[in-house]
Amino acid sequence: MAQMPTARRSALAPLPEVSVRSADPEEARIVGTRVYYPHRVVVQGDSARFAMRLSAASLGPLTVGWLGYETQVRIETEELGQYQVNVPTADTMRSECGNRDIVSSPRTAAVYRPDQPTAFEGWSTPAPMLALKIARHSLERQLEQLLDRPLRGPIDFRLDMDISGGRGAQWWAMVCSLAADIDDPQSLIRQPLIAAPFAYSIMSGLLMAGTHSHLEELTAPAMAVSAETVRRARQFIEDHAGEPLTVADIARGADVGVRGLQHGFHRSLGTTPMQYLRHVRLRHAHQDLRNADPSSTTVAQVAARWGFLNQGRFAAQYRELYGVQPAEIGAAVDDLTGVVGKTTTTVALDCGRITVSPEVVLYLFGTPGQDRFWSMWKELSIGALGAVVLADTRRLGDCFGAVDFFESRSSPFIVAVNCFDGADIYEEDEVRQALDIGAHVPVQHCDARDRGSSKQVLVRLMEHLLATATSGDRYR
């Protein structure tokens, strides 16, 4: 999903920028120790070919880097003192932590505890490994906030974590996004309003995707808090909306546990604290846009000021709330840019039936993609197995409403890119990046006018549904 970046300094980085290539094992050890941990480098392959490459940067409690060797090596450490996740990008790697060992791969991450000696060996193929270090205090403090009680020791992560599907794949997509964005010196991920919640999400995601003895308690229902506590939390959000808030910050501001706060918001308001915060920030952005001078202020600047990382999603969320595009305040019409001659929606609902066998019948329903049809989507999604989001590359931003709809309901879906005559053709990864969707969501090119092409889209959806059903609880 992400290209292999050369990381630069993060705005919050406690370490300087690191981008090094060294053919000296001792120099490589010294640099690796400064960025990660004291360790030993044992060259197992051809020593004449030895070279180490490391590009790394930090974001608050996280240090993310791409580490590679040009011959096979073994890295040995004593107790790390921090949590660590390693993911090879090619081939496999033997990973050890205490008396446990696994074979990690691009589909299986190695999650190391902070209190046991570790080792890993590999690089028979000289490809980089993503190495993520997480400050022990920060991760354990976050788990304590989520559980609303103190821990009695380090988090006993299982050494292997599946990142090929389900929550693991979602978490891995976030980490890849961090590794890619932190490379850009102008990246919004460097802005404090975005950096703190993003780092919080990476740590929370690991706690939810990894396997450890607290996972059952972490995912169990929490007792809801009182309406007065929710009111205090809402006031805290209103007062601090311009600051880099996480859900833990909001919980502390309301003097309550994180899970209880989340349950209270869901029961009282039908939303989450972070979604409520997004709504408040959208309101502030709306006011700023109304008061801004168009000759000196851009929509992108206002979006960044209020913590919206992806401009396409900002535009979709803004339009959902205010009925217009951010750049068209007062023009409450559909955006028809790039669609010559289209002025109306011709059909509100299509339906069809495909008999696969006497026992299996597939019912299909199609609706327009405009946000005003969300009530129809809601009704049709009840009991639905999955969905196809039909994307037009001439106005790809219009898909965000549908993507957000199905993601918010944990409904399986695929994206079908409709290849019109004369339209630009984009690679799957380009479509994923533009729509900000994870690697677990299939992307299929098609011609919606062609029966055979449309059939292949439905086949791809059914394959995705079957894979989802066998991979765990991704959409439960």
N, C-alpha and C positions, 0 to 999 in steps of 0.2 A: 504493500500500500504506500509506504513512504520510501523516498529515495534515500540513499546513504549520505547524510549530510556531513559537512565539516562544521562542528558546533562552534559558536562564538560565545562571548560573554553575555550572560543574562543580567538584566537590570537588578535582580536580587542576588546575584551570584556571590557567595563568600569566597570563591576561588577565582583566580584570573582565568582568562581564556586559555585553553589547552588545545593545541593542534600540533602534534609531534610525530616525526618518523625517526626512529633510531635503529642502527644496526649493531649497537653495543648492548649486550644483555644487562650489564650493570646500570647503564644509563636508563634503559627501559624500566628496570626495577625501581629506580629512584623516582622517575616520573609517575609510574603507576602507583607507587606508595603515596606520593603527594596528593594525587587525585582520589584514590580509593583507600587502600589499606597496605600496611607492611606485608610483604610477601616474598617468596622465593620463585625464581624463574629457572626451570629445569628444561634445557633444550633437548628434546627427544629425537628431532629430525636432523637434517643436514645443517650443522652449525654455520657453514659457509653461507647459507641462504638466510640466516636469521635477520629479521627486521621486525620491529614493532611499530604499529600505527595506532595513535590514540587521538580522537577528537572528542572533547567533553566540555560541558558547561553545567551550571547549576541554576536551579529555580527554587529559592527558599530551601526547604528540607530535602529537595531532590537533587541528585547529580546524575545526569544522563550522558552516556558516551558511547561511541563506536570504537571497539577495541579489536585489533586484528594482528596476527602474526603470519609471517610468510613461510614458516616451517612449523612442524609439530612441536608443541611445548606443553609443559605441565606447570600450573600455577598453584602454589601451596601457601596457606595462611594459617595463623593461629586464630583465636576468636576474633571475629570481625568488629564487634562492638556496634554495628549498624545492621540493618536489613539490606539484602541484596537480591536482585532478580537478574538472571542472565538468560539471554535468548540467542542461540546461534542463528545466523541468517542462511546458512547452507550446511549440509552434511550434519553430523551429530557430534556430541561432546559428552564425555564422561564427567559427571558432577558428583561430588562427595560433600557431605556435611555430617560431622560426627561419625556414627557407625552406619549411616545410610548412604546409598549411592544410586544414581539413576543415569539413564542416557537421555540427555536433553537434545532438542532438535528445533527446527522452525515451527513445529506444532506443539512442543512441550517445553515450558519454561522451567528453570531451576530457581527455587525460592530458598534462600539461605537464612538461617537463624543467626542472631548476633552473638550467641554464647557458645558456639562450638567451632572447632577447627574445620576448615574447608579446603577443597582442592577441586580443580577442573583441568581437564586436558583435552586437546584436540588440535584443530587447524591442519588436519591432513589436506583440507582445501583452504587456501588462504583467503577466506571471506570474513568480513567483520562480524562481531558479536555485539548485540546491544547489552550494555551493562548499566543497570539502574540501581543507584544507592539511595536508600531512604533513611533519614535520621531516626535512630531508635526512639528517642524521646517523643518525636512528633507523631510517629505511627502509633505508639502505645498510648499516648495522650488522646489521639483521635479515637481509638477503640474504647478507651475509658469513657469518653464523652458519649459515644454511641450506646454503650452498655449502661451508662449512668452509675458506674461503680469502679473502684480501683482494681487494677490487675495485681496478681501476686507473683508474676514472673514474666519472662519474654513470651511472645506469641509463638506457639509451637506449630508453625506452618509445616504442612506436608511438603517434602522436597520438590515433588513434581507438580506442575499445574498445567492442565490442558488449555491451550489457547487456540485450538482449531475450531471451536464452536462455543455457543452459549455465552455465559458471562465472561469466560476467559477471553474469547475473541473480541468482545466489546471492550474489555479492559486493554487488550493488546492494541486495538485501534487507537485508543486514547494516547497510549504511550508513543506509538508511531507518530501521531499528530504532534505530540510534544517534541519528539526528536527532530521532526522536519521543521517545525515552526521556530524552534529556538535557534536554528541556523541563520535566520533572517534578522539582521540588526534592526530592521524597522518593524519586526513582528509585533502584533498586538499582545502576544503572550508575555512580552516583557513589561507590559503596563501593570502596575500594582493592582488596579481594579479587576484585572483578569487573572493575573498570575496566582494570587492567593487561592481563589476558588478552584482554579485548574489543578494546582498542586493538591488541594484537599480532595478533589475528585479522583485523582490518581491513587491516593492513599486509601480512600473509601472503597474504590473499585477493587483494589487488591484484597482488602478485608472481606469483600463480598464474593470475589471470584476464587480466591485461594481456599484451601482446605485447612482448618485448624479447629481446636477444641471449643472455640467460642462461637463458631459459625451458626450453630443451631439457636443459641441464645440471641445472636445478632439478628437473625431473621424471624424470630418469634414475635407475635403481636405485642405491642407495648400498651400500657395504660394511658388513655388520653388525659390531657390536662384540662383545666377549667377554661371557660370562656374568658375569664379575666386574664389568665396567663396568655392566651392567644392575643387578646387586646394589647397587652404589654409588648408582645413580640411584634405586632403590627406597628406599634408606635416606635419601637426601636428601629425597625426597617425604614420607616418614614424619616426618622431623624438621621440615619446613617447611610442612606441609599447611595451617596457619592463616595463611600469608602469601600475597600476590598473586603466584602463580607463573605463568610462561609456560613453554612447552617449551624456549625458549632458556635460561631460568634453570636448568631441570633439567639441560640439557646442560652448562652451565658448571659446575654443582655436581658433575657426574660426570666433568668434564674430557674431553669428547668432542663431536663435531659433532652438530648437530641431526638430520640425515637418518640418520646412522649409529645414533644413539640410537633413532630411530623404527623403523628396520629391526631393531635388536636386540630391542626390546620385542615387535615383531610375531613374530619368530622364536622367542623364548624364552617369551613369555607369551601370544601370540595377541591382544594388545591394543596400545594406544598409550600413551605416557607420560601424556597428559592424561586418558585414560579410567581409567588406574590411579589418578591423582590424584583423580578423581571418586569412585572406589570407596573410597579412603581417607577422603575427606571425608564420604561417606555413612556410613561406620563411626563417625566422630566424631559426626556428627549423630544417629545412632541412640543412641549412648551418652548424649548430652546430653538427648535426649528421654526416655530411661529415667530419668534422674536429675532431670528438671525438675519443678517445681511447676506443674501445669496451671492453677492460679489466677493465676499471674503470668507464665508463659512460653507463647508461642504457637508453633505449628509454623512459621509464617511467619518469626518471629524466629530460630528455630534454622536454618532454611533459608538465610536471608540471612547469618547468622554464618559459614556454611561455603560461601558463594559461589554459591548456587543462585538464579539470576535469575528463573526461571519456576517458580512454585509447583506448577503442574500437572505439569510435567516432573519436578520433585523428587519429587512423590507417586508418579508412575509408576515412576521409577527406584528409589525406596525400596521400593515394593511388589515390584518385580522381584527385589530382593536379599533382602528379609526376609519377603515373602509377605503383608504386611498394609499397611494405610494408615498413614501417620505418626501420625495421631490415634487409631489403634486398635491400639496395640501389645498383642499377646496375643490379638487377635480375628482368627484366621486364616481369614476367610471372605470371599467376594466381596462387594463393595459394591453393594447393591441399592437405594440411595437413589433415589427417584423412579420406581422400576419396580414398581408395585403388583402383588403376587401372584407375582412371579418368584422362584423358589427354586432352580431347577436349570437346567442346560444340556440342552436337549432333543435336539440333534443334534450329533455330533462332526465329521461331514464330509458335505457335499453335493457332488455332481458332476453335470455335464451336458455336452451337446454341441450346438453350433449349426453347421449346414452352411451356409456362406455361398455356396459354389459347389462344383462337383466337385473343384476344386483347393484350396479354402480351407475348413478346418474349425477351429472355435474350441472348445477344451475349457475348461470352467469348473470351478473347485473352490472351495468355500466352507467356512470353518471358523469356530468361535466366536472371539470377540475376547479372551478371558481369556489372561493371560500364560502359564498352564500349558500352552497349546497351541502354544507357540513351536517345540517340536521338530517339530510337524506343519508349521508355516509353513516351517521351514527345508527340509524335504524337498520340499514342493510348489513352493517358489520356484526350485528348481534347473531351469533351462531355461525358466522362465516369462517371458513377454514383459512383463507388467506386472500391477498389482494395483489393486483398489478397496478402500479403507478405508471401511466403512459406519459413519457417525457418528450417535449418538443424542444430541441436544442436551440431554436430561435428565441425562446423565452423560458429558459430553464428555471428561472426563479419562481415561476408559477407553480412548480412542483413542491415547493417547501411546505405549503399548507397540507397537502396530502401526506407527504413524508412525516411531518410532525404528528398528524392525526394518527397514523398507524403505529408510529414509534411510541406515542404516549399511551396507547392501549395495548402495547406489547403484542400486536397482531403481525404475523408473518406476512411479508410482502416482497415483491421483486420490482425492479425498475426496468421497464421496456422503453428503449430509446427509439422513437419513431423516425425513421430515416426518409424524410420527404425528398422529392426531386429537387436537386440544387442545394439542399441543406448541407452544412458542414458536418463531417463525420468525426466523432471524437472517440478516443480509446476509452475502455471501461474505467481505468484509473482516473482519467480526466473527468469523467462523469461523476465518479465517487467523490472526488475532491470538490467539484462544483456544488454537489448536493450535500456534502458533509455527511456521507453515510459510511458505515463500517464495512469491512471486508466480508462480513457474514451476509450482507444483502446482495443477491445476485443482480447483475446488470446484463440485459439481453438486447441486442440490436434487432430491429424488426421493421417491417412495412405493414402498418395496420390495415392497409387496403388489400393485402394479399392473404388469402385463406390459409395457405400452407405456413406462411411466416407467423400468422397469429396463432396457429396451432402449436408451433414450436415455443411460443411464449407461454402458453398454458402448460405444455409439457415441462418447461423449466420451472414454473411455479409448483407443479405437483412434485417434482424432484426435490425442490427446496422444502416443501411441507414434509415430505417423507424423511429427509435428512434432519430437519428440525425435531421431528417426533422421536428420532432415535439418538439425538445428541444431548438430551437432558432438558433442563427447565428454562431454556432461553425465552420462551414466550408464555410461560405459565403465569 
